[in-house]
Amino acid sequence: MSNHTVITVIVILYVLIMIGVSLYARTRINNSDDYHLAGRRLGTVMLAGTLAATEIGGGSTIGVTAKAYGEWGISAAWYVIATGIGIFLVAFIAPYMRRAMATTVPEIIGRRYGKSSHLITSILSVISLISLAAAQITACATVVSVMLNIHFSIALLVAGCLLVFYTWVGGMWSLSLTDFIQFFIIVFGFTIAVIYILASDPAGWTHVFHALPQEKLSTTRLGWGSIIGLIVMYFMTFCTGQEAVQRFYSAKNEKIAIRGALLCGLVIAAYALVPAIFGLIASVYYPDITANDALAITAANKLPPLFAGVILSAVLFATMSSGSGDLLGASSIMVKDIYYGFINKKAHTSESELKSSKRIVIITGVIAIIIAFFSQQIIELLIFAFTIRATGPFAAYLYGLLADYVTPRAGLLSIIVGTLAGIIWQCLGQPYGIYAIIIGALMSLISFLITRKVDRLLGIKGSPSLYHE
């Protein structure tokens, strides 16, 4: 049996096992809360694992490996370090998220700022989440196309359909259980893989080091502006990103929300160099391949078949898990915030909500597959999605959670101003290397604070607090 066949068999078996776990998770779903929030019963390690696997997806594995293979070099590690720092910072806000007893980000906006802000944030969030799912489908397809030796378009279709089915079956329980497995395999397996490849070469790291152009070994090649921008971007996007926030809503209590975020941040930051080094190794041994194929080709050719099969399977499913979190988040918002919030306001049961959620998962999944066919980008699509969802709602959501006094006008104006500023800055090509998400969020914050101050001076009554203590 050839190495390629062994790897393919391992991947297929792994996929079947994960689908089996998802089918088991289905037996634990009795209502809508179970499907969307795992019954709010996640402990510290499960929360950290599902958060890490969500963020160590296509961008932090295949995407970072590709960027390290290409123009970013070792400094691509900052993409993952920034992720860890962002999650670490969100730990200080996580207990407020859990205490709010919400299901979605727009729900918090709606409670504090009214229907207009609620609807705009819902639409922005759905666009963002479907775009994120498309990026993860693209990342999955790069692995599937190499492993099965099939055309990339067919791999996109296979990866997309598998992702939609996986999400449709088990919801958040499915994601939490399988994420826990991916968390350990990727972090420890990938680290061992890098050590194995370097140890198998008589010259080891020395060979790789001397074969690389010096600029690829610069840890700050991205530039401090971009590095700080990534950290700020991730902090903001994790504060307002449904797929991350939904995990905090699923924690057993506020203390676990904090501990899970801190543990997740530390693990992700510690793991950051691994995919970057993998990309450098790929650029030395396979200098003429497509950057997005660097991870799959290097693993398939430089690792023992059994080991390569397990690693590629974990990458595939962690990436799929990220995409599933995005689809589940989009479904939660479309059902709870848009459909039952604005279209069908009649009384509904948890059972009808669950059925609607599963239908929406299929619809959003099909849209994500179509976007993936036309885009075929990973990092670029991720950054676009982060910008769309965080620039406008950032200030309103944060102050909605933390502040006693907020007004509907302050929320609505900040969402509109921040979103428009972010889009305009993006269209201008992000002058001076400043990310659009930072400019948009800054304008959102300034407009929020000014409007809130004016409303206070005018004696306008603030919105009711989220917490009834």
DAZIWO-V710423 format. One record per helix or strand. SS is the DSSP state (h for helix, s for strand). FROM is the first residue (numbers start at 1). LEN is the number of residues. Records with the same first field share a line. If there is no record, write none. Layout:
SS: FROM-LEN, FROM-LEN
This chain:
h: 3-24, 32-9, 44-12, 59-11, 73-27, 105-9, 115-34, 152-49, 204-8, 214-4, 224-17, 242-8, 254-32, 291-12, 305-39, 350-26, 379-12, 393-10, 408-20, 431-3, 436-22
s: 42-1, 251-1
